[in-house]
Amino acid sequence: MTNIGLIFDSNYEIGGGHFWRCFNLAKLVNKKNCNFFFISNSLNDDFIKILKKNNFNYIKISKLNNTKSLINIFIKLKIEILISDYYKLTNIQKKKLKNYIKYLIVIDDFTNKKHSSDLYINNNFLNKLSIKKIKKLNPKNSNLYS
């Protein structure tokens, strides 16, 4: 069984889009041999019901930016793949997290950030200059763009 963690920021002002992006991705790759753990600082009760209805797990963590807490969760849940749709993780934190998981997938809308990930997804419409900038900052990543 492969355990997949999906981390995203969520509160009443932001996060609905991050939730739906992660949820739709999990639904798309949902296999019978995968467990999905949605990890967030807060989540609307309606979203929690949607996760339960689809047999996905929800883990609430008060401080998403706490690397030590995240590592403890990864070890406890035996997370092998992490999908991060959380913009506040620094590249240094991502490097540390990669030591405890097999694959790191980062979803990010910004083109000026470095990611120590195995796969970087940017679903915006990007011009050639933006793509060149992303590739220069992240030469070792596989990249997906809209």
N, C-alpha and C positions, 0 to 999 in steps of 0.2 A: 504494500500500500504506500503510495506517494503522498506525503503531506505537503500541502502548498499553503503558504501564508500570503495574505493580501493586506498590505498596510496602507491606510489612507487617513487623512485628517477629515473630521466631520464635526460640525456643530450646527446650530440653527441658522447661522449666517452663511456658512460655506459648507461644501462637502457633498452635497447631493449629486453633483456631477462625478465626483471621485467615486462615490459609492456605486453609481450606475455603471461607470466604466469598468470597475473591478467585477461587479456582479455579472455584467454581460460577458466579460472575458472568461470568468469561471464557468458560466453556462455554456459558452462555446467550446471549452476544452474539457468539460465535465466527462470524466470517465468513471467507470465503476471501481477502478483501483486507485482513486484519488480522494483524499480528504481535503476540504477547503476550510481554512481558518481566516475569517475576516477580522483584522486587528485594527481597532480604532479607539480614539479617546472618548468618543461619544457617538451615539447613533440613535436616530429617531425610532420610536417603538414600531412604527409601520415598516421600517426597513428591517428591523430585527425579525418581525413576523415573516417577511418575504424570505429572509435567509433560512429560517426554521422550516418554512414550507418547502424549500428546495434542498433540505438536508445539509445546509452549510452551517458551520459553527461560527459563533461570534465571541471574540475575546476583547474585553474592554480594558484598556490600559490608560491610566491618567496622564502619563507623560510619554507621548510617542517618541520624543526626541532623546529618551534615555537609553543609550546603547546597551548598558548593562541589563536593564529590564528586558529589552528586546532579545538579547542573547539568552537570557534565562528562559524566556518563552520558547525560543527556537529549540533549545535543548530539551525542555520538558515535553514539547509537542512533536519533537523529531521532525522539524520543518526542513525539507530538502530544497524547496524552491521558494524564493521570496519574490513577490511582485509588489513593487513599491510605487504607489501613486501619491507619495508624500513628499512635497517639495522642500521641507525643512531639513531632511537628512543631508548632512554634508558628505563630501567625497571621502573624507577621513572616516566618518562613521560607516559608510558603505564598505570601505576596505575592511574594517573590523568585522562587520557583519558577515562578509563573504567567507571569513575563516570558519564559520559555523553552519554554512549552508552549501549546497552543491552549485546552485544557479541563482543569480540575481538578475531580475528583469526590472528595468526602471521605465516608468511612464512619466514623461515630463513635457510640458508645453514650451519650455524656455530653450533657447538655442545657445546660451552663453555659459552653460554649466558643464563641469567635468563630472563624469559618472564612472565609478569603478564597477561596471556591471558587465554581464555576459551579453545582454541584449538591451538596447535602448529604443523605446517607442515614442515617437512624436507624431500625434495624429492631426497636426495642423497642416494647412497648405503652405509649403515652404518653397522659397525661391532658391536658386542655385547657390547664392552667396550664403544663405542660412545653412544649407546642407553642407557646404564646404567648411563653415565654421564648426559645425557639430562634429564632422569627421576629424578636423584638426584637433579639437579638444578631447575626442574619444576615439583614438585610432585603433584600439584593440577591441572595441565593441562591435557586435553586429548591430546594424541600425535598420529601423523600419520607419518609413514616413508615409503620410497619406499622399 
